[in-house]
Amino acid sequence: MWPRAILFEMDEDVALTAEALGTWRKHGVLPLATYMRNYKKGDIVDIKGMGTVQKGMPHKCYHGKTGRVYNVTQHAVGIIVNKEVKGKILAKSITVHIEHIKHSESR
């Protein structure tokens, strides 16, 4: 349920739509399953920046890319990603916190 003060400020249609979608429930702390995943060298992962955690966030050019894990530390993972620069494809190595990656479905 929405707090009463917010409902009075909204139009009725907007309040019903927002409540049905439940978008406001998704803000805040990440689920613990995000931190419980195990990553090993050679795993294929997808990179997706998570806005709720700013530390260790990848650059916007790597958002949506798939890469291979080459290094694993306590809080972060080293990933090799292909990037196109001036018509050439270069293998770039980046370090990203584990909140911003997940195992790829293409593995």
TAHUFEN-V354518 format. One record per run of one state. SS is the DSSP state (h for helix, s for strand, l for the rest). FROM is the first residue (numbers start at 0). LEN is the number of residues. Records with the same first field share a line. If there is no record, write none. Layout:
# TAHUFEN-V354518
SS: FROM-LEN ; FROM-LEN
This chain:
# TAHUFEN-V354518
l: 0-3 ; 9-2 ; 21-1 ; 26-6 ; 36-7 ; 47-12 ; 62-3 ; 72-3 ; 85-2 ; 103-4
h: 3-6 ; 11-10 ; 22-4 ; 32-4 ; 59-3 ; 97-3
s: 43-4 ; 65-7 ; 75-10 ; 87-10 ; 100-3
